[in-house]
């Protein structure tokens, strides 16, 4: 089995990832249907659970705050987005956080889909979509 946050190998039946410590016992199930943006402005908004990579994992060295604007990679598509943190003021490297993301363009996504967050050619986080607005 693969961790949905750090993509490390996890033993079947484990509730926590031995690599990133994420609680994977209640991981969202992948839905088969795709959902496309329904708003009229060409933007996509969704909530996601995200693991922020530490410096020793080749991730960030410093925390980020609301209005952070990285690139979001969905397979072979990359889109700019704006992050709003839910329940915390800042996201430190090594944290598991919930965030709301507003992509600047519409993209076909589904609940349970994984993505990576990058800045300047560096992967700084990995996440899973939990809710689409």
Secondary structure, DSSP 8 states (H G I E B T S, - for coil): -B-TTT--B--TT-SB-TTT--B-TT-----SS-B---STTS-EEEEEEEEE--GGGT--SS-EETTB--EEEETTEEEEEEEEEES-SEE-TT-EEEEEEEESS---B-TT-EEEEEETTEEEEEEEEEEE-
